[in-house]
């Protein structure tokens, strides 16, 4: 969009907009599906035993189809502008992967933390998640894209055929999510069979919230 607007959309707006959109979707559909728009969030909820393993593949498939349709639609409407959606590092690959690990760890830590404290946080988990995505974008978008979501990076890369750096945005978020699960268990424990946390993860309560 920034390319189409001839520079009228600044980097701050491009960083904050995804966070606002995710927050709005959590409020809109969080009670239906948990608003899990990110495969590593689904994986993290599953590792934390808050989400049924039988639903992981269907959720991943839905996330992939949605992302590919969105990237394809941008390509149909705006042509080559879809290339702007391809996550591109402007630093060495090792640095980009490290940043993705750190950013995703922070995001998933917030998501799991608000699910664990669903009785206290309630639907306002959307605000915490949106703020985290926006802040991570403000810091890292100009550096390496601040993806934190493998399918968000993979879909436009597939549509444009630019898959060279995609591994960064798969390995980094997956590793960050695993670290976040370990950290959350260390901080909050497993909370096996915590009904409120399970409802927040699966979208069966007003406290639902994902990303």
C-alpha positions, 0 to 999 in steps of 0.5 A: 500500500505504501508503494501505491500511495507514493510514500504517503503511508509512513513506516510507523503506519505500516508497523502499527496497522497489522497490530490494530487489525489483529486486535480488531479481529480478536474482538470480532471473531475471538469467541468463535475460533480463538482468532488464531491467525498465526500457525506458531500461536496454534502450535504454542497453545497446543504445546501448552495443552490448551488446544486439541492436537486434532485441530492443529492441521485444520487450523493450519490449513485454514490459515494457509488458505486465508493467507494465500487468498489474501496475497492472491487478491492483492496481486489481482488488484494491484499487480506487482505491488504484492511484492511489497508484502514479501518479508525481506531482511536488511541485515545478515540472515543470522541477525534476522533469524535472531530478531524473529526469535526474540519478537515472536517469543515476546508476542507468544509470551503475551498471548499465552500469558493473557490466556493463562490469566483469562479470568483477570484480563478477559477480552482486553487480551486483544489490546495487549496482543495488538500493542505487542505486534505494533511495538515489535513492528515499530522496532524491527519492520525497517530492519527485517520485516517483523513478521512473527508469522510464517504464513504471513511471509510465506503466502506473498513469497509463494505468489511472487515466487520469491522464496529465497529468504522465506526460511528466516520467517519460518525458523525464527517464529517457530523457535521463538514460540517454543522458547515462549512456551518454555518461559510461560511454563516456568512463570505460570506452570502448565495449568492442566485442565484450566478451563478458562485458559482452554476457552480463551485459546479455543474461542469458547469464552469472552476472554478469547484471544489469539493472533 
